[in-house]
Amino acid sequence: MHLLACVSGHGYGHLSQTVPIVAALHERLPGLRVTLRTGLDAATVQARFAAAGVPAPAVLADDTDFGFVMRDALTIDDERSLARYLALHGDPGWPARERAALRALGVDAVLANIAYQPLAAAADLGLPAFGVSSLNWADLLAQRYPDRTDARGLVASMREAYGRADALFVLQPGLPFESFERRVPIEPIGRRGQARPAALREALGVASATRVMLVAFGGLPMALDTGRWRLPEGWVAVTFTERVVQTPAVVDGQRLGWPFIDLLASCDLLVAKPGYGTFAEAGFAGRNTAIVPRDDWPESPWLAAWLDRHARCARIALADLRAGRFEPVLEAIAARPPRVPAQGDGAARVAQRIAARIGAA
């Protein structure tokens, strides 16, 4: 059985959702062969699979599932995003090319997170097809561009393609997928890290009582002038941003060499924009979180509300983050009552449903 897994290149959240599903499928279907198609860097993909203890699949480069074109980690380039979709849908040959690609690969089933083109092509070929994600591009475009007449045809075409999947597994937290009859609600998917707070402080060369904040933007580009930061006394920051200026209180996370998920499990505070992968992992860890507003991202309210149920959260304005003013958000988080970390294994449930379908094919 040959499964094609299509993973959006729009940040790491889609990959974080997909890797545990593939791992759970391997447990249920030991002979399963997987090819992964994505716009993400192949080395990153293979490292994520290796960390999960799963043989890395063959990786095919493909950037057709780009989601939105981003100016940086927080800002969508609306005109370029719509232009790319209009160019794709203005080409009548893309459905035939997508079907030809599936035939050439010799796949038996498709899992899309969350491209709609391969779902439609698989349905045309009579292959099992499954969508899985916390979002879909049809609903995001509809919410972001409600008054754009040129977007309406795109949304209708996307919804028609998504609707042809055998099932759309709707991960929590995320959009409700209310317009899709074949939606299947699924509990969250997220990695759990190993908490090693003492070892982290030793690696950072700081006292055991020092508190650590982790600053990350989910694999999307974001530059911050960390040289300007004056952190509160007793705090250090590990940052995964562009052009990090290291100081006695600021460390470049790429140079530290720790797995991100273990950093999240071992730190005291996460500073991040709303994004599925990071927020789900923070919810499972019960990690205090300073949320950098991403108000133009339609999924943000669902992500933030869910994380607030499982971790103490407060907003930090982008201007305060750029200036390194963390005292107000730390005070706001400290004033909140404790939360209960998230539970569940959405990957196992998705894999069970898919294996029951394709294992009998």
N, C-alpha and C positions, 0 to 999 in steps of 0.2 A: 504494500500500500504506500503510495507516494502522495504526501501532503504538501501543497504549496501554501506557505504562510506569508502573507503580504503585510508588512509592518510600515506604518506611516513614518516618514522622516521628520515629522513635526515634533521635535523634542524626544526625550527618552521615555516618556510615560507609556507610549504604545508598546515599546519594547519591554518595559517592566511588566506590563500586563501579559504579554505573549509568552515570554520565556517560561514562567511557571506552568502555563497551559501545555506547552510542548513537552516539558519535563513530565507532567502528569500523564500525558498521552503515551510517552515512551514506556511508562510503568504498566499501562494497560494494553499497549500494542507493541511488544518488544521488537517486532520486525519493521516497525514504521520507518520510512525514509522521509526526511523533511528537507525541503528547499525553502530558503527564506529570501524574499524579495523586498528590498528596502532602499531608501535614500540615505540611511545612516551609514557611518563608517564601518566597514567589515570587521576591523580589529575590535571595535567596541562591541559589536554584536557577538563575536566569538568569545570575548572576555566575559560577557554576561552569561553565556551558556556554560562556559567553563566554571564560573563561580557557582552556578546552580548544579554542577556535577552532571551535566548533560553533554553528550557529544555535539560539537558545534556543527550546525547544518551547512550545506553549501550556501553561499551568499551571492545573490545576483543584485547588481546595482540597478536601481530604478527610482527615478525621482518624480513619477507621475502622481504619487500620493503625498503631496507637499503640504496639504492642509491650508495654511495661509503663508504668504510671504511676509517675513518679519523684518522690521527695521532694527529691532533689538529684542531682548527677551520679553519686553512688556508692550511693544508697539507694533500693531499690524499695519502693513502697507496695503491699504484697501484697493487702490487702483491697480497695482501690480498683481494682487491676488485675483481680482475679478478678470483681469486681462488674461491670465494663464488659464482660468477655467473657460472663459469664452473662446479662447483659441482651441482648447481641447474639444469642446462640444461643437465648435464650428467645423470640425474636421469629421466628415461622415465615415471616414475609414477606421476610426479608432475601435469600434466594437469588433470588426473583423480581425484587426491586428491583435486584440486581446484574446480572442478565441484561438488564433493561430499560435500565440505564445503558449497558451495552456496545452495545446496539442503537441507543440514541439518539445515541451518539458515532459510530456507523458504523465501528467498528474492525474490522480484519482479523486482528489477532493481539494477544496480551497478553504482556508481560514483567513479572513481579512480583518485587519485592525488598522484603519477602518475604511479601506478603499472600496468604492462601489463598483468600479469597472470590472474587476475579476469576479465579483459576485454575479453580475449580469452575464458575463461570458460563461461562467461555470453552469449557470442555469440553462443557457442556450445549448450547451453540450451535454446536458443531463447529468452533471456531476454534483455530488453533495457540496453545498456551499454554506458557510457559516460566517456571520459577522460578529465581532466581539469588541467592545470598547465602552468607555464611559461617555462617549460623544459620537455624533455623526455629523458629517460635513453639511448635509442637507439642512438639518435644524440650525446649525451654527450660521450658515449663510442666511437663512430665513430670519433669524433673530438679529443678525448684525446689519443686514441690508433690507429692512422691511419696505422701504420706499424706492428701491432701485428696480425699475422695470426690467433691466437687463439681467438681473439676478433671478427673476421668477422662473424663467425657463430652465435655468440651471438647477434650481431647487426641485422642480417637478421631475426632471430627468434623474437626478440623484435619488429621489425618493422612490421612483419606479424601480431603479436598479437595486437599491437596498431591499425593497419589498419582495424581491425574487429569491432572497436567501432562504434556506431551509429554516434558519433561526437567527435572530439577532440577540446575542447575549448582552444584556444591559448591565454593566458593572456599576455598583455603588461605591463611592458617591459619583454622581454625574447627572447628565440630562435624562429626562424621563422617557424619551422616545415615544411620546404619546400617539404619534400619527402612524405607528407601525404595528400591524396586527400580530406579527410573528415575534414580538419582543418577549424575551425571557429574563426577568429580573434575577440578578446574581449578586451574591455578597462580594465584598471587596477582594482585590488581589493585591498583594504587596509583599515585599521581602521583609524578613526579620533579621536584624543584625545581632552580632555578639557584643554585649555590653562589656567594655574593658576600660572603665574610667581611669583607673590607676595607670594602666599601660599607656593610655593616650596622654596623660599629663607628663609621664616620663618621656615619651617621644617628643613632646613639645618643649621639654626642659623647663617646666614650671612647677610650682609647689602643688602639693596634692589638693589643697583647698581652692586652687584657682578654678574659676568657672569658664566654660568654653562655649562660644557660640559658633554655629556652623552656618555659613552664608552660601547659598546655592540657588541657581536659576534653571535647573532641569535640563542642562545641556544646550540651552539657547544662549546666544552671545549677550553679554552684559558687562560693560566697563564701569568700574567704580574707582575713584581716586582714594584708595585706602591709605595713602600717605597722609591724608588730612585727618584721619580718624584719631580721636582721643577717647579710647574706651574707658568705661567706668573702672574704678580701682578694683583689682581682683579678677578682671576678665581678659581673655584673649580671644581672637577670632581666627577661625580656619575658613578661608574663602576659596570658592570655586568661581571666580570671575576672571575677566580679561585683564591683562596687564597689572597684576597684583604688585603693589609696592610693599615689600616685607618690612616690618618694623618689629621692635621687641614684643608688640601686642598683636601683630597681624602676620599670619603664616599662609603661604600659598598652598592650598590643599593638594594641588597636583604634585608638588615637591615632597609632601609629607609621606606619600606612599601607602596610605591606609585605604582599605576599601571604604567607599562612601557609606555603605549601609552600616558598617561598624562605627564609623564616626557619628552617624545619626544616633545609634544606640548608646554611645558613650558621652555625648555632649550634654549641655544643660539647656541650650536654646537653639532652635532652628530659625533662620531668617530666610524667607523664601516667598516667591510669587505663588499664587494658586496654580497647581498642576497636578495631574492625577498621581503620577508615580511618587513624587516627593510627599504629597499630602497623605496618600494611603500609607506609606512607610512611616510617616510621622504619627499617624493615628494608631498604627499597631504598636509603636514604641511609646505612645502616650507623651510625646515630646512637646514641651512648651514651644509655641511658635509665634514669631513676629511676622505677620502677613503683610507683604508689600502689595498694595492695591493693584489690581489688574481689572479695572472696572469695565474696560471695553471687551473683555473676554466673556462670552455668554455663559460659559460653564462655571465661572467663578463663584456665584452665590451658592450653588449646590456643594461645591468643594469646601468652601469656607464654613458653611453651616454644619457639614458633617464633621470636619476636623474639630470644630468648637465643642462637639459632643464628646470627643475622645482625648482632647488635650487643651490646656489653657492657652488661649489665643488672644491677640490684640493686634490692631493695625499699626504699621509704621509707615508714615508718609515717605515717598521716594526722596523728597528733599531732605528729610531727616536722615535717611539711610546714606545718602551721598555725603552729608556733612558729618556722619558718624555720631549723631545724637541718639543714643540708645536709652538714656535714663527714663524718659516718659513711657516707652513701651514696656520696659522692664518693671516699672511700678504698676502699670495696668495689668500685666500678667500676674504679678505677685498678689494682686488683690482678688483674683478670680479663685473660685473653689476648685478642689481637685476634680479630675475627670477619670473615667474608667477607659483604659485602652481598648481599641477595637479588637474584635475576634472574627474568625471565619476563614474559610478556604475556598474562595470563589474559583480558583484554578481547578481544583479537584472536581467541582460540580460541572464546570464547562467540559472538562476532559471526559467525564463520565457520559455526558450527553453525546458528544462527538463520537467517542469510541463505540457507543451503542449503535450509532448510525453507520459509520464507515467500517467498523469491524465485521458487520454483517453483510457488507456490500460484496 
